[in-house]
Amino acid sequence: MTDLRRKMEENSVTSGQSVMDIPLDDVNPVTFDALDHSKRQEDDFLVAATLINDAKYARNMNFRKSCVRSYIFYSRWHQRGLLYLALVLNLSLCIFEKPAVPGFELPFWATSLLELFCLVIFLIRIIHTAYFDEMEKFWRDTKHIVLIVILVLTIVDMFIYSMWITFAPIGAVRWSRAFRPFLIVNFPEGRQMRQAFRNIRRALPEVFNIFILFTLTLCLFSLLALKLYAHRHLHFPDGTPYFTNYIESIWQLYVLVTTANNPDVMMPAYDFSNWEALFFIIVLLVLLYIFMSIVLAAIYNSYRDNLKLPLTEVKDRMSFMETHCPTIYNSYISKVIKVAVRHRFFRWFFDALIFINAWIIGFDIDEADWFFLSIFMFEILLKLYVFGVKKFFRLFWNIFDFFVIVGALCFTIYDFIESEEQNNSYILDLFLVMRVLRLFKTFANIKRFRLVIMTIVNIAPSMSTYGMIMLIFYYTFAIIGMEVFHGLIRFHSYNETYTEQNNISFCGNIKLKHSDFYNEHYCSNNFNHIFKSLVVLVELTVDENEIYFVFKAGILFPFLFHYDSSITVLSLHKVLLTSGFVLVTNKFARLYFLAFHICCVVIILNIFIAFVIEAFILEYTLSKQRKRETDIEVIIKELGYKTGVYQPSKKTKLSKSPDKEGFADKEEQGAASDNTDTGSDTNSIEDVSLQKGFRFHLKKHGRKSMRIILQQMFEEEINESTGRKLTLDSVM
């Protein structure tokens, strides 16, 4: 370029020359290598940004560097939204498929088209993953294999079912529907549920060992019961022989462990001799209070995990008014408003109004509705101004207040201006009830109640994760129950007269005549469609007489098993087998309900209980100590980059105390010092309007995630086991 400039200067002084010759050979041309280097550099920055974004949203997927743009498109919200839509639609098909919810049944070709649409979306998603992933890693990933196997089995099942209903429509079964919920787990977006399943799988070996010992002990006690009572010719109140069959003895004592038949199973022996009660007390003590507690302890001990903490920049937390109208937002009047809204008396005032409003609603004083709706709306507007829309809607009670107050105000205005008489009282009453529920908000502001409420709030994400896992098991067992049991029990009415021409009496099955199942009006508890099936499973989970209900509702196809009328079973009041179960089914039906009880009650619920216990202990411990800080938070605070902490400068006089070295005195920190827990519902929203420079803030919602809570639970144990602590030196 120097030679080129010199030649241009020479040409500029040459007289009579109108054309300047530029030697192009001396100019460095833009080569393809330079363009390729620029593109590679751009791709490197794009890969780095993508990795940072994945870390931010806790994604952990492999992708080739050359396919980073394809991976970015894969991660777009509309791509994930389409996948979620297909997953929900796929699970909802059971509402329209046989046996369908009454009034919602669609022909097979319609549900097949919808299912094929979902399968195509799933297949495209899998192919897209294989495109940007390394092929070797893709085929080594178990979740991809499971997805492909489920899709293949579903297509095969659809083909077989279509042939079945065409040539032999009676008894056709769609067995692949039970696999549908497992698609949610195995797509990359189901990472949290896969982690929960992984923890469950890791807990199973210890639980399995204990359960084997439990089963052996149960068999031993059953053998003792058989030898103790088989030759005493005892009977239950309905005349059923008492402990005369070994298999029945095992089943009865297993039911006793669930406390579903206690003390009914003991009473015949107890009437014979009062000393016989010792046997059943020992059974309960060993099997229920010792073994089941050990199962819970084993699950509790094996369920541990950890996770990192996210950081965010203060600038991203500024409100709309603070960003676009800083002069108005930081004016004197605005400062007064902000101080007033953040003050505890502001909260106390509106808490008192909530109590007064609840009292007025209880006495049906409708004239005061306008006043309370207006003042509560004014409260919401003030909070929106001070905290901004984004921060305001981060808090659950703010969202609840907004929709309740705004909804009640809109319906009240509509009811007031509507000239014709409209029946809107139900909706208005619903909003009145929701306004009364705001009393729980005031309970959250009371320190003694805050511990319990904050525990519920902090474990809410993990509760939703385990809720999805429970839903997966519920859905699977409901589909199996529908395929096996539907149509065998139907509800019509009670106290009917049976006729052969109208076989609808006794729950639609003459074999249930005079049974406890029919006499206690249980006919609506059946597996005739998905919603009824889910209700049955919920009853099995929460009802203390769950096994009793199992015995009465466990129906198998009668033509699959030979029924021996000489076999009778227990028919104890409210807790045991009924004659109806014997008349319409076979004892193999117990396997279905036993599997459900072990999977959902013994394992999943115990894991959930263990997590709740540890979370409550954590919250209780933190409430008795000062605010807990991680190593990263401590370093950020010492450097002066934490929100609400004074950043020392060269002109600041530092404290001479060795314990406070590097920090300004409290008097000099002023309002910028750490906020103490005043009990305010706005205390978690910091005022950063006057802070300058770069600050870090620990996201409050990050602490609520399942893995964040687990990190806080076991952070000290992790540090002790690894022999090191995480510092900024390792991440900078």
matplotlib code that plots the C-alpha trace (Angstrom):
import matplotlib.pyplot as plt

x = [0.0, 3.0, 4.2, 0.7, 0.4, 3.8, 2.8, -0.5, 1.5, 3.8, 0.8, -0.8, 2.1, 2.4, 1.1, -1.2, -2.1, -5.9, -5.8, -4.1, -2.7, -3.0, -0.8, -3.3, -0.6, 0.6, -2.9, -3.5, -6.7, -9.4, -8.9, -11.2, -8.8, -9.5, -13.3, -13.1, -11.1, -13.6, -16.5, -14.6, -14.1, -17.8, -18.7, -16.4, -18.2, -21.5, -20.5, -19.3, -22.5, -24.5, -22.6, -23.2, -26.9, -27.1, -25.5, -28.0, -31.0, -29.4, -29.3, -26.7, -26.8, -24.0, -23.7, -21.1, -19.4, -20.2, -23.9, -24.3, -26.9, -29.0, -28.7, -29.8, -32.8, -33.6, -33.6, -35.9, -39.1, -41.4, -39.7, -40.0, -43.6, -44.5, -43.0, -45.0, -48.2, -47.6, -46.9, -50.0, -52.1, -50.7, -51.5, -55.0, -56.0, -57.2, -60.1, -61.3, -60.2, -62.2, -63.1, -63.7, -65.2, -69.0, -69.7, -66.1, -65.6, -64.0, -63.8, -60.5, -59.4, -59.7, -57.6, -55.1, -54.6, -54.0, -51.6, -49.7, -49.4, -47.8, -45.5, -44.3, -43.4, -41.6, -39.7, -38.7, -37.4, -35.3, -33.9, -33.0, -31.2, -29.3, -28.3, -26.4, -25.2, -22.3, -23.6, -21.7, -22.9, -26.4, -26.7, -25.0, -27.6, -30.2, -33.0, -32.8, -33.0, -36.0, -37.7, -37.2, -38.4, -41.5, -42.3, -41.7, -43.9, -46.6, -46.7, -46.8, -49.6, -51.6, -51.3, -52.2, -55.2, -56.5, -56.5, -58.0, -61.0, -61.6, -61.8, -62.6, -63.7, -64.5, -61.7, -59.3, -56.5, -54.1, -51.2, -48.8, -50.8, -49.2, -45.9, -47.0, -46.1, -42.5, -42.0, -42.0, -39.1, -36.9, -36.9, -34.0, -36.5, -37.5, -34.1, -35.5, -37.7, -34.9, -32.8, -35.6, -36.0, -32.2, -32.4, -35.2, -33.3, -30.3, -32.5, -34.0, -31.2, -31.2, -35.0, -35.1, -32.8, -35.0, -38.1, -36.8, -36.1, -39.6, -41.2, -39.4, -40.4, -44.0, -44.0, -42.6, -45.4, -48.0, -46.7, -47.0, -50.5, -51.5, -50.1, -51.6, -55.2, -55.8, -56.8, -58.9, -61.8, -62.2, -64.3, -64.9, -68.3, -69.5, -68.5, -65.2, -62.6, -59.9, -56.2, -56.7, -54.8, -51.1, -51.5, -54.5, -52.5, -49.7, -52.2, -54.1, -51.0, -49.8, -53.1, -52.5, -49.2, -51.1, -53.5, -56.4, -57.9, -56.8, -58.2, -60.8, -58.3, -57.4, -60.8, -61.7, -58.4, -58.8, -62.3, -60.8, -58.1, -57.0, -53.3, -53.7, -53.5, -49.8, -49.1, -50.8, -49.1, -45.7, -46.5, -47.4, -44.3, -41.9, -43.3, -44.9, -43.0, -39.6, -39.3, -41.4, -39.4, -36.2, -37.5, -38.1, -34.6, -32.9, -34.7, -33.9, -30.2, -29.7, -31.5, -28.9, -27.7, -26.2, -26.3, -24.7, -26.1, -26.9, -25.9, -27.5, -26.5, -28.2, -28.9, -31.3, -33.3, -34.2, -37.9, -39.4, -39.9, -36.4, -34.9, -37.0, -38.1, -35.2, -35.9, -39.5, -38.7, -35.8, -37.6, -38.3, -42.0, -41.2, -38.7, -41.3, -43.7, -41.0, -40.1, -43.8, -44.5, -41.5, -42.2, -43.7, -46.6, -47.8, -48.0, -49.6, -52.2, -53.4, -53.2, -55.7, -57.9, -57.8, -59.1, -61.8, -62.8, -63.1, -65.3, -67.5, -67.8, -68.9, -71.8, -72.8, -72.3, -72.2, -72.1, -68.5, -67.2, -66.5, -64.4, -62.2, -61.8, -60.7, -58.2, -56.8, -56.4, -54.6, -52.2, -51.5, -50.8, -48.4, -46.5, -46.3, -44.9, -42.3, -41.1, -41.9, -44.0, -41.3, -40.4, -44.0, -45.1, -42.2, -44.0, -46.9, -49.1, -48.7, -49.9, -52.8, -53.8, -53.7, -56.0, -58.4, -58.7, -58.7, -61.1, -63.5, -63.4, -64.1, -67.1, -68.4, -68.3, -70.0, -72.7, -73.3, -73.6, -75.6, -79.2, -80.7, -80.8, -77.9, -77.0, -73.4, -73.7, -71.8, -68.8, -68.9, -69.2, -66.2, -64.1, -65.3, -64.1, -60.8, -60.5, -61.0, -58.2, -55.9, -55.9, -53.2, -51.0, -51.2, -50.3, -47.2, -46.1, -46.3, -42.9, -44.2, -46.2, -43.6, -41.5, -44.2, -45.3, -41.7, -41.1, -44.0, -42.9, -39.3, -40.2, -42.9, -40.7, -39.6, -43.2, -44.2, -41.4, -42.6, -46.2, -45.2, -43.6, -46.7, -48.8, -46.7, -47.3, -51.0, -51.4, -49.7, -51.7, -54.9, -54.4, -53.7, -56.7, -58.9, -57.7, -58.3, -61.3, -63.4, -67.1, -67.2, -68.6, -71.1, -73.1, -76.9, -78.7, -79.1, -82.0, -83.1, -84.9, -82.9, -84.4, -82.7, -83.9, -82.4, -79.1, -78.1, -78.7, -76.0, -73.3, -74.2, -73.1, -75.4, -72.4, -72.3, -75.8, -75.8, -72.1, -70.5, -69.3, -72.8, -74.4, -71.8, -72.5, -69.1, -70.4, -69.0, -65.5, -64.6, -62.2, -64.6, -62.7, -59.5, -60.9, -62.7, -59.6, -57.5, -60.0, -59.8, -56.0, -56.1, -58.5, -56.1, -53.3, -54.9, -57.6, -56.7, -58.9, -57.2, -56.6, -60.2, -61.3, -58.7, -60.3, -63.7, -62.8, -60.1, -62.0, -60.4, -61.9, -64.1, -63.5, -59.8, -59.9, -62.1, -64.2, -64.5, -67.6, -66.2, -63.5, -64.6, -62.7, -62.9, -65.8, -64.9, -66.7, -65.0, -61.5, -61.3, -62.3, -65.9, -68.1, -68.4, -64.7, -64.9, -68.0, -66.6, -62.9, -59.9, -57.3, -54.6, -56.2, -54.3, -51.1, -52.2, -53.1, -50.1, -47.8, -49.5, -49.2, -45.5, -44.5, -46.6, -47.1, -44.1, -41.4, -42.5, -44.4, -41.6, -39.1, -41.4, -41.8, -38.0, -37.5, -40.2, -38.6, -35.1, -36.5, -38.3, -35.2, -33.2, -35.8, -36.0, -32.3, -31.9, -34.7, -32.7, -29.4, -28.4, -28.9, -26.9, -24.4, -22.5, -18.8, -19.4, -21.8, -19.2, -16.5, -18.8, -19.8, -16.2, -15.4, -18.3, -20.2, -23.3, -26.5, -27.3, -23.6, -21.4, -18.4, -15.4, -13.4, -10.0, -11.5, -13.5, -12.1, -12.0, -12.6, -9.4, -11.0, -9.3, -12.7, -14.0, -10.9, -11.8, -15.3, -16.6, -18.2, -21.9, -22.4, -20.8, -22.7, -26.0, -28.9, -26.7, -26.1, -27.6, -31.3, -32.3, -35.3, -38.1, -40.8, -42.0, -43.4, -41.4, -38.1, -36.9, -37.2, -34.2, -34.1, -31.2, -32.3, -29.4, -26.7, -23.9, -21.4, -21.5, -23.4, -24.3, -27.5, -28.3, -31.6, -34.3, -36.1, -32.9, -33.1, -36.5, -35.4, -35.0, -31.3, -30.6, -32.4, -30.4, -27.2, -28.1, -29.0, -25.7, -23.3, -21.1, -21.0, -19.9, -17.1, -15.9, -15.9, -14.1, -11.7, -12.1, -14.5, -15.8, -14.3, -14.3, -10.7, -12.0, -14.6, -12.8]
y = [0.0, 2.3, 1.8, 2.4, 5.7, 6.8, 6.0, 8.0, 11.0, 10.7, 10.6, 13.6, 15.8, 14.6, 17.2, 16.5, 13.1, 12.6, 8.9, 7.5, 4.0, 2.0, -1.1, -3.7, -6.2, -4.2, -4.3, -7.2, -8.8, -10.2, -14.0, -16.9, -17.8, -14.4, -14.8, -18.3, -17.1, -14.4, -16.9, -19.3, -16.5, -15.6, -19.2, -19.4, -16.4, -18.0, -21.2, -19.4, -17.4, -20.6, -22.4, -19.4, -19.5, -23.2, -22.7, -19.9, -22.2, -25.4, -27.1, -29.9, -31.0, -32.0, -30.3, -30.1, -26.7, -26.6, -27.1, -24.4, -22.5, -25.6, -26.2, -22.5, -23.0, -26.3, -24.3, -21.6, -21.1, -21.9, -25.2, -26.2, -24.9, -27.1, -30.1, -29.3, -29.0, -32.4, -34.0, -32.5, -33.5, -37.0, -37.5, -36.0, -38.5, -41.0, -38.6, -39.3, -42.9, -45.9, -46.2, -42.4, -39.9, -39.7, -37.2, -36.9, -40.1, -39.7, -42.3, -44.3, -42.5, -39.1, -40.0, -41.8, -38.7, -36.7, -39.3, -39.4, -35.6, -35.9, -38.8, -36.7, -33.8, -36.2, -37.8, -34.4, -33.4, -36.6, -36.2, -32.6, -33.7, -36.3, -33.7, -31.4, -34.1, -36.4, -39.6, -41.8, -39.9, -39.8, -43.6, -44.1, -41.8, -44.0, -41.4, -41.3, -45.1, -45.1, -42.4, -44.3, -47.6, -46.0, -44.4, -47.8, -49.7, -47.1, -47.3, -51.1, -51.0, -48.6, -50.9, -54.0, -52.3, -51.1, -54.6, -55.9, -53.6, -54.3, -58.0, -58.7, -55.4, -57.1, -57.1, -54.9, -53.5, -50.5, -51.6, -48.8, -46.0, -46.8, -45.7, -42.2, -40.4, -41.7, -39.5, -36.5, -37.9, -38.9, -35.7, -33.4, -30.8, -33.3, -33.1, -32.4, -35.5, -37.6, -36.5, -37.4, -40.8, -41.3, -40.6, -43.0, -45.6, -45.1, -45.5, -48.7, -51.1, -50.2, -50.3, -53.6, -55.2, -54.0, -55.0, -58.6, -58.8, -57.3, -59.9, -62.8, -61.5, -61.1, -64.7, -65.9, -64.1, -65.4, -69.0, -68.3, -67.0, -70.1, -72.5, -70.5, -70.2, -72.7, -75.5, -73.4, -73.2, -69.5, -67.5, -63.9, -62.4, -63.4, -67.0, -66.9, -69.3, -67.5, -67.9, -71.3, -70.5, -69.5, -67.1, -65.5, -65.2, -63.3, -61.0, -60.3, -59.4, -57.2, -55.3, -55.1, -53.3, -50.6, -50.4, -50.8, -53.8, -53.0, -54.1, -56.1, -58.8, -59.2, -59.4, -63.1, -64.2, -61.4, -62.7, -66.1, -65.0, -61.5, -62.6, -63.2, -59.4, -59.6, -61.4, -58.6, -55.9, -57.5, -57.7, -54.0, -53.1, -55.0, -54.6, -51.2, -49.1, -50.6, -51.9, -49.1, -46.5, -48.1, -47.9, -44.2, -43.7, -45.6, -43.4, -40.3, -41.2, -41.9, -38.9, -36.1, -33.8, -30.4, -27.5, -24.1, -20.7, -18.2, -14.5, -11.6, -8.0, -5.2, -3.3, -6.1, -5.6, -1.9, -1.1, 0.5, 3.9, 3.8, 3.1, 5.4, 8.1, 8.3, 12.0, 11.4, 8.1, 9.6, 12.8, 13.9, 13.0, 9.6, 8.9, 9.6, 7.2, 4.5, 4.8, 4.7, 1.7, -0.2, 0.6, -2.0, 0.2, 0.2, -3.6, -3.5, -1.1, -3.2, -6.4, -4.7, -3.8, -7.4, -8.6, -5.9, -6.8, -10.4, -9.5, -7.3, -10.1, -12.5, -10.1, -9.5, -5.7, -5.2, -1.4, -1.5, -3.5, -0.4, 1.2, -1.9, -2.7, 0.8, 1.0, -2.5, -1.4, 1.7, -0.5, -2.6, 0.5, 1.9, -1.4, -1.6, 2.0, 1.3, -2.2, -2.4, -4.9, -7.6, -7.6, -7.2, -10.3, -12.4, -12.7, -15.2, -13.1, -10.1, -12.2, -13.6, -10.1, -8.7, -11.2, -11.4, -7.6, -6.7, -9.6, -8.6, -5.0, -5.8, -8.1, -5.6, -2.8, -5.1, -6.1, -2.4, -1.1, -4.1, -3.0, -6.4, -8.9, -11.2, -14.2, -13.1, -13.7, -17.0, -15.4, -12.5, -14.9, -16.8, -13.6, -12.8, -16.2, -15.6, -12.2, -13.9, -16.2, -13.2, -13.7, -16.3, -13.4, -11.8, -15.2, -15.2, -11.9, -13.4, -14.7, -17.9, -18.8, -17.7, -20.8, -23.2, -21.0, -20.5, -24.2, -24.8, -22.0, -23.3, -26.9, -26.0, -26.6, -30.0, -30.7, -30.0, -32.3, -35.2, -34.3, -35.0, -38.2, -39.2, -38.2, -40.5, -43.5, -42.6, -42.3, -45.6, -47.5, -45.7, -46.9, -50.4, -50.4, -49.1, -51.9, -54.6, -53.4, -51.1, -52.0, -54.5, -52.0, -49.3, -46.9, -46.6, -46.3, -48.2, -50.2, -51.5, -54.6, -56.9, -58.2, -60.3, -57.9, -54.9, -56.0, -52.7, -53.4, -54.0, -51.9, -53.4, -56.8, -59.3, -60.9, -57.8, -58.4, -58.0, -57.2, -54.5, -52.8, -52.3, -51.7, -49.0, -47.2, -47.6, -48.2, -44.8, -46.0, -47.8, -47.8, -46.8, -43.8, -41.9, -39.5, -42.1, -44.2, -41.4, -40.8, -44.4, -44.3, -41.1, -42.8, -45.7, -43.3, -41.2, -43.3, -45.1, -48.0, -48.2, -51.9, -52.5, -50.6, -52.4, -55.7, -54.5, -52.7, -55.0, -56.6, -58.8, -60.3, -63.1, -65.3, -65.3, -67.2, -70.1, -69.1, -71.6, -70.8, -72.9, -70.3, -67.5, -64.5, -62.1, -59.6, -57.4, -54.1, -51.2, -52.8, -56.2, -58.3, -58.5, -61.2, -59.0, -59.3, -63.1, -63.2, -61.1, -61.5, -63.6, -63.1, -62.2, -58.7, -58.0, -57.9, -54.7, -52.9, -54.3, -52.9, -49.5, -49.4, -50.3, -47.9, -44.8, -45.1, -47.0, -45.5, -42.2, -40.8, -41.8, -40.0, -36.9, -37.1, -37.4, -34.3, -32.3, -33.3, -32.2, -29.0, -28.1, -28.8, -26.5, -23.7, -24.1, -24.0, -20.9, -19.2, -19.6, -18.3, -15.3, -15.3, -18.1, -17.2, -19.4, -19.0, -17.1, -14.7, -14.0, -13.2, -10.9, -9.1, -8.7, -7.2, -4.8, -6.0, -7.3, -5.3, -3.4, -3.5, -0.4, -0.5, 1.0, 3.5, 5.1, 8.1, 5.9, 5.5, 1.8, 0.3, -0.5, -3.5, -6.7, -8.3, -5.5, -5.0, -3.8, -2.5, 0.9, 1.7, 1.2, 4.9, 5.6, 2.8, 4.4, 3.2, 1.1, -1.4, -4.9, -5.0, -6.8, -9.0, -6.7, -9.2, -7.1, -8.7, -6.3, -6.9, -9.3, -6.6, -4.4, -0.7, -0.4, 3.0, 4.9, 2.3, 2.8, 0.5, -3.2, -5.4, -9.0, -10.3, -13.9, -14.8, -15.5, -17.9, -19.9, -21.0, -22.5, -25.1, -28.7, -28.9, -25.5, -26.6, -29.9, -27.9, -25.9, -29.0, -30.8, -28.0, -28.4, -32.2, -31.7, -29.3, -31.7, -34.7, -32.8, -31.0, -27.7, -24.8, -23.1, -19.6, -16.9, -17.9, -21.0, -19.3, -16.1]
z = [0.0, 0.6, -3.0, -4.3, -2.4, -3.8, -7.3, -6.9, -5.7, -8.7, -11.0, -9.4, -10.4, -13.9, -16.3, -19.3, -18.0, -17.5, -16.7, -13.6, -14.0, -10.8, -10.6, -9.4, -8.8, -5.8, -4.1, -1.7, -3.0, -0.7, -1.0, -0.2, 2.6, 4.3, 3.9, 5.2, 8.2, 8.9, 8.7, 11.0, 13.5, 13.3, 13.9, 16.9, 18.5, 17.7, 19.3, 22.4, 22.6, 22.2, 25.0, 27.3, 26.4, 27.1, 30.5, 31.2, 30.5, 31.9, 28.5, 27.9, 24.3, 22.0, 18.6, 16.0, 15.6, 11.9, 12.6, 15.3, 13.3, 13.0, 16.7, 17.4, 15.2, 17.0, 20.3, 19.2, 21.3, 18.4, 17.7, 21.4, 21.4, 18.5, 20.3, 23.5, 21.5, 19.9, 23.3, 24.9, 21.8, 21.9, 25.5, 25.0, 22.3, 25.0, 25.6, 22.0, 21.5, 22.6, 25.4, 25.1, 27.4, 26.7, 24.0, 22.8, 20.9, 17.4, 14.6, 14.4, 11.2, 12.9, 15.9, 13.7, 11.6, 14.8, 16.1, 12.8, 12.9, 16.4, 15.3, 12.3, 14.6, 16.9, 14.0, 12.5, 15.9, 16.2, 12.7, 13.4, 16.5, 14.5, 12.0, 14.3, 16.7, 16.2, 14.8, 17.1, 20.2, 18.9, 18.7, 22.0, 23.7, 25.4, 25.2, 21.4, 21.2, 23.5, 21.4, 18.1, 19.7, 21.0, 17.6, 15.8, 18.3, 18.0, 14.2, 14.4, 16.9, 14.8, 11.8, 13.9, 15.5, 12.2, 10.9, 14.1, 14.2, 10.4, 10.7, 14.4, 16.1, 19.4, 22.0, 20.0, 22.2, 21.7, 23.8, 22.7, 24.3, 27.6, 26.2, 25.3, 28.5, 28.3, 25.2, 27.5, 29.5, 26.7, 24.6, 25.5, 26.9, 29.7, 31.4, 34.9, 34.8, 33.5, 36.4, 38.8, 37.1, 37.3, 41.1, 41.4, 39.5, 41.7, 44.8, 43.6, 44.4, 48.1, 48.2, 46.3, 48.9, 51.7, 49.9, 49.4, 53.2, 53.8, 51.5, 53.2, 56.6, 55.4, 54.2, 57.5, 59.5, 57.0, 57.7, 61.4, 61.0, 58.9, 61.5, 64.4, 63.1, 60.4, 62.8, 65.2, 62.8, 63.1, 60.6, 59.6, 60.2, 56.7, 57.3, 55.4, 56.8, 58.8, 57.6, 55.9, 52.7, 52.6, 49.6, 51.2, 54.4, 52.6, 51.0, 54.2, 56.1, 53.3, 53.4, 57.2, 56.6, 54.7, 57.7, 55.4, 57.3, 60.8, 63.2, 61.2, 60.3, 64.0, 65.5, 65.0, 66.7, 69.3, 70.2, 70.6, 72.9, 73.9, 73.8, 70.0, 69.6, 70.3, 67.0, 64.9, 67.0, 66.3, 62.6, 62.4, 64.5, 62.3, 58.8, 59.0, 61.5, 61.0, 57.4, 55.8, 57.8, 56.5, 52.9, 53.4, 55.0, 52.2, 49.6, 51.6, 51.8, 48.1, 46.7, 46.4, 43.6, 43.1, 40.7, 40.0, 40.8, 38.1, 38.0, 36.2, 35.5, 37.4, 34.2, 33.1, 36.3, 35.7, 35.3, 32.2, 33.9, 35.3, 31.8, 29.6, 32.1, 34.6, 35.4, 36.5, 38.2, 40.2, 41.0, 44.6, 44.5, 42.9, 45.6, 48.3, 46.5, 46.3, 49.9, 50.9, 48.8, 50.1, 53.7, 56.0, 57.0, 53.4, 53.6, 57.0, 55.8, 52.9, 55.0, 57.4, 54.4, 53.2, 56.6, 56.6, 53.1, 54.0, 57.0, 54.7, 52.1, 54.9, 55.8, 52.2, 52.3, 48.5, 48.7, 49.8, 46.8, 44.8, 47.5, 48.1, 44.4, 43.7, 46.6, 45.8, 42.1, 43.3, 45.3, 42.2, 40.1, 42.7, 42.8, 39.0, 39.0, 41.7, 40.8, 37.1, 35.2, 35.1, 38.8, 39.8, 38.0, 39.4, 42.7, 42.9, 45.1, 42.8, 39.9, 42.0, 43.2, 39.7, 38.1, 41.0, 41.4, 37.7, 36.9, 39.8, 38.7, 35.1, 35.9, 38.4, 35.9, 33.3, 35.7, 36.6, 33.0, 31.7, 31.2, 31.0, 33.8, 33.4, 35.6, 36.4, 40.1, 39.9, 38.4, 40.8, 43.7, 42.4, 42.4, 45.9, 47.1, 45.5, 47.2, 50.5, 49.6, 49.7, 53.5, 52.8, 51.6, 55.0, 56.6, 54.5, 56.1, 59.6, 60.6, 62.2, 59.1, 56.6, 57.3, 56.2, 53.2, 52.0, 52.2, 49.9, 47.5, 47.4, 46.6, 44.1, 41.0, 42.3, 43.3, 39.7, 38.5, 40.6, 39.7, 36.1, 37.1, 39.0, 36.0, 33.8, 36.0, 36.5, 32.7, 32.1, 34.7, 33.6, 30.0, 31.1, 33.4, 30.6, 28.2, 30.9, 33.0, 30.9, 30.4, 33.3, 35.8, 34.9, 36.9, 36.2, 39.5, 42.7, 44.2, 40.8, 39.9, 37.6, 34.4, 31.7, 29.0, 30.8, 32.2, 33.8, 37.4, 40.1, 38.4, 35.1, 36.3, 37.9, 39.7, 41.9, 43.3, 47.1, 47.1, 49.3, 46.1, 45.0, 48.4, 49.2, 45.9, 44.3, 40.7, 39.5, 40.3, 37.1, 34.2, 31.5, 30.3, 31.1, 33.6, 35.7, 35.6, 36.9, 39.7, 40.7, 40.9, 43.0, 45.4, 45.6, 46.4, 49.1, 50.6, 53.8, 52.6, 49.3, 49.2, 50.2, 47.1, 45.0, 45.9, 45.0, 41.8, 40.4, 37.5, 34.8, 31.7, 33.1, 30.0, 30.5, 33.8, 35.0, 38.0, 40.8, 42.9, 45.8, 46.3, 48.7, 50.0, 52.8, 52.9, 55.9, 56.5, 54.5, 54.3, 52.7, 49.8, 48.9, 47.4, 44.3, 43.6, 43.6, 41.4, 38.6, 38.6, 39.3, 42.0, 39.4, 39.2, 42.4, 40.5, 38.7, 41.8, 43.7, 41.0, 41.2, 45.0, 44.9, 42.1, 43.1, 46.8, 48.2, 45.8, 44.2, 47.2, 49.6, 47.4, 47.4, 51.2, 51.7, 49.6, 51.5, 54.8, 53.8, 52.3, 55.5, 57.6, 55.3, 55.5, 59.3, 59.7, 57.5, 59.4, 62.7, 61.2, 59.2, 55.4, 53.9, 51.1, 48.7, 48.1, 44.9, 46.7, 49.4, 46.8, 44.8, 48.0, 49.1, 45.7, 46.1, 43.0, 44.8, 44.5, 47.7, 48.9, 49.0, 46.7, 48.4, 46.5, 47.0, 48.8, 51.2, 54.7, 55.5, 58.9, 60.8, 62.3, 61.0, 60.9, 58.6, 56.5, 53.0, 53.9, 54.6, 58.0, 58.4, 58.8, 55.4, 53.7, 54.6, 52.5, 50.3, 53.0, 53.0, 53.4, 56.6, 56.7, 57.7, 56.9, 54.0, 50.9, 48.8, 50.6, 48.0, 45.3, 45.7, 44.7, 42.2, 40.7, 42.3, 42.0, 39.5, 37.8, 37.4, 40.0, 40.3, 41.8, 42.8, 41.1, 43.6, 41.4, 40.9, 44.5, 44.0, 41.4, 42.5, 41.9, 43.5, 46.7, 46.7, 46.3, 49.4, 51.3, 50.7, 49.8, 52.9, 52.4, 48.7, 49.7, 52.4, 50.0, 47.2, 49.5, 47.7, 47.4, 44.3, 44.0, 41.3, 40.5, 38.9, 36.7, 35.7]

ax = plt.figure().add_subplot(projection="3d")
ax.plot(x, y, z, "-o")
ax.set_aspect("equal")
plt.show()
